[in-house]
Amino acid sequence: MRAFVVIVTLTAGACVETTPRWDLTHDRVIAVRASPPAIEAGGSAQLDALVSAEGVARVIVPVEVTLSPDALATVVQQDGAWVVIAGTSEMLAAAQARLPTGTSLRVDAELVFDVAGIAKHATKSVRLSATGENPVVSIRLADGQVATSIETSVGVETQLSTDAPDGASVDWLTSLGELTDDDDPVAFLTAEEAGAGSVVCVRRELGGGVGWAIAALAVE
């Protein structure tokens, strides 16, 4: 299980509040996604993020996006979404020729998200002159069934799992109860109080792909 991370630090002499990384009850950007994570010349990728806001996991779009370097791609708003559009094949080929052999061509998007009324900043790289897809993520219970909702009881340990290839990073999060093995493909959830919330699984891959699944959680 992961070590706790400091979320709030009080003045000298006061106590320090710590919160597990898997806790959804504090507001933050959990993962940023480019769909797709890699595009060829003239291709486009839409940007969004999974955030925790007031204890609820939701998908939102950024309020501001800037690119670096801005000569390789442009970013535009289309139907309320932010979209990165790669430059021409000639432009990308010239930029690739200036890079060391084996280095991927990419553009970095600097994003600002409105999370519960607070500006949160994040960065997402989009690979250029390449192709790729984000993983499709699912949450499974001990019987192997895909779960979009999870029902359990107080004090009962519930096994959660997801498919993850070698090299992938997995993160589990919950707004209710506690998680163990929260960075493994198989995790365990136990709640000591009844209530309703949600469980999230995020998978990140070496090529920049990211995907997530959200399941409603009910503890009786």
Helices and strands as residue ranges (DSSP letters): E 5-9, E 16-19, E 28-35, E 38-39, E 44-53, E 56-60, E 64-68, E 73-78, E 81-86, H 89-97, E 106-115, E 118-128, E 149-152, E 158-161, E 169-174, E 178-180, E 186-190, E 195-204, E 210-219
